[in-house]
Amino acid sequence: MDLSKFSQEEIKVYGSVAVAVACVVVAKPLCVAAHRTYDFIFAKGLHNQTEIDTYNDLHNDSKKSVEDREKEYATMVNAYYDLATEFYEWGWGQSFHFSTQKKGENFKAATIRHETYLAGRLGLCAGAKVLDVGCGVGGPARNIAHFTGAHVTGITINNYQVSRGNQLCARQGVAEDVKLVQGDFMELPFPDNSFDGVYAIEATCHAPNREGVYSEILRVLKPGQVFATYEWCLTDDYDASSPYHQQIKKDIEEGDGLPDMCHTSKCTQALRDVGFEVLEARDAALDDYTGGEPWYRPLTPSWNPFLMPRFQFNPVIFKLSPMILYALECIRVVPAGTHKTQIMLQKGGVGCELGGSTGVFTPMWLMVARKPLK
Ligand SMILES: C[S@@+](CC[C@H](N)C(=O)[O-])C[C@H]1O[C@@H](n2cnc3c(N)ncnc32)[C@H](O)[C@@H]1O
């Protein structure tokens, strides 16, 4: 660019405008990242991380079997979410699930569209009573209450998620419409026929068996009403004899607190076996997203610091972040064990990304099912 045709005064003015624009563009993501990091480390007081060794032992195949993990599912899942919840919120936001991004959609818009699509399948009226099975910190429940006008009760096994989620509901002014409670979805603490709709987003994969959780959902749902879910499953492309596929499965289970993953057909059959009428079952990951992004793109590395969560997966940050956390452990800014949790979660992230890119795994096996009238 030939600057000689500009006067000193013009260069100063244009230069100042350029710097101001750059500051405005950069300031917002930087402020968001700084606020999340502050919240992660200081404001919430990062949880006790001592459970990491117990959790890792449960996934050590030389010490524990799949049957052990199924028997001890409640301890394992609760320990996992004690360890992982703050990391999830820091790196992902208040909704703990994947979504494909359609052309022109950003991460947040895709997240909300994915949730409200599922809610739409329940055919709810304003004021309806809805159950969110495995609700996390209630991100989807708040969005769905907002979208449908329904009252949403969320259930999670993890006490920290209940207190954090109800705190967020109060902060966002929806405490009247969304309430999180603690409980085990294998024994739902609700009377028979008490909900107008039930949904579950990437949660019932933590169950030791699908029949148990689906039969509980059937029990609490009113006759004629609908259950809709996105399930984590192995697909037809999964080859049980391939060591590579086995490793992907293992990394997902270990990095995501799952006892054992199963094939899509097993989940659909379990719904039928407990008495649901299955209205639809398909892989929503295969829905058209031409010009957009697959669900696993946020897990692929990027050097762009404004592309969270992808920036965390670039090789430098991937290696550096557990070291930084270890240094913070040594000066007691974060609890001992935090870096091991980060390594465990990274394994889950890589497993999911490879599961998605090879097509052997889907986190959105969509099933919509009705409870028969009698
Ligand atoms: C991946 S998170 C998904 C959370 C939420 N659906 C979302 O999309 O933000 C899985 C959730 O299932 C819950 N969960 C797992 N096993 C459970 C059980 N046996 N009973 C109740 N909640 C359970 C976890 O505590 C966690 O909240």
The ligand as an SDF file (V2000), in Angstrom:
LIG
                    3D

 27 29  0  0  0  0  0  0  0  0999 V2000
  -23.2350  -35.7140   28.8480 C   0  0  0  0  0  0  0  0  0  0  0  0
  -24.1890  -35.1550   30.1900 S   0  0  0  0  0  0  0  0  0  0  0  0
  -25.5590  -34.4720   29.2890 C   0  0  0  0  0  0  0  0  0  0  0  0
  -26.2620  -33.4410   30.0970 C   0  0  0  0  0  0  0  0  0  0  0  0
  -27.4260  -32.7260   29.4240 C   0  0  0  0  0  0  0  0  0  0  0  0
  -28.3700  -33.6470   28.8520 N   0  0  0  0  0  0  0  0  0  0  0  0
  -26.9170  -31.7670   28.3880 C   0  0  0  0  0  0  0  0  0  0  0  0
  -27.0650  -32.0870   27.1930 O   0  0  0  0  0  0  0  0  0  0  0  0
  -26.3970  -30.7090   28.7580 O   0  0  0  0  0  0  0  0  0  0  0  0
  -24.9140  -36.6350   30.9240 C   0  0  0  0  0  0  0  0  0  0  0  0
  -25.7730  -36.3690   32.1380 C   0  0  0  0  0  0  0  0  0  0  0  0
  -26.3810  -37.6110   32.5480 O   0  0  0  0  0  0  0  0  0  0  0  0
  -26.3860  -37.6520   33.9670 C   0  0  0  0  0  0  0  0  0  0  0  0
  -26.4880  -39.0450   34.4380 N   0  0  0  0  0  0  0  0  0  0  0  0
  -25.6930  -40.0840   34.1300 C   0  0  0  0  0  0  0  0  0  0  0  0
  -26.0750  -41.2060   34.7770 N   0  0  0  0  0  0  0  0  0  0  0  0
  -27.1730  -40.8690   35.5050 C   0  0  0  0  0  0  0  0  0  0  0  0
  -28.0300  -41.5910   36.3730 C   0  0  0  0  0  0  0  0  0  0  0  0
  -27.8580  -42.8900   36.6320 N   0  0  0  0  0  0  0  0  0  0  0  0
  -29.0720  -40.9290   36.9200 N   0  0  0  0  0  0  0  0  0  0  0  0
  -29.2620  -39.6000   36.6750 C   0  0  0  0  0  0  0  0  0  0  0  0
  -28.4590  -38.8580   35.8830 N   0  0  0  0  0  0  0  0  0  0  0  0
  -27.4290  -39.4770   35.2920 C   0  0  0  0  0  0  0  0  0  0  0  0
  -25.0820  -37.0010   34.3520 C   0  0  0  0  0  0  0  0  0  0  0  0
  -25.0660  -36.6300   35.7030 O   0  0  0  0  0  0  0  0  0  0  0  0
  -25.0750  -35.8350   33.3680 C   0  0  0  0  0  0  0  0  0  0  0  0
  -25.8190  -34.7960   33.9040 O   0  0  0  0  0  0  0  0  0  0  0  0
  1  2  1  0
  2  3  1  0
  2 10  1  0
  3  4  1  0
  4  5  1  0
  5  6  1  0
  5  7  1  0
  7  8  2  0
  7  9  1  0
 10 11  1  0
 11 12  1  0
 11 26  1  0
 12 13  1  0
 13 14  1  0
 13 24  1  0
 14 15  1  0
 14 23  1  0
 15 16  2  0
 16 17  1  0
 17 18  1  0
 17 23  2  0
 18 19  1  0
 18 20  2  0
 20 21  1  0
 21 22  2  0
 22 23  1  0
 24 25  1  0
 24 26  1  0
 26 27  1  0
M  CHG  2   2   1   9  -1
M  END
$$$$
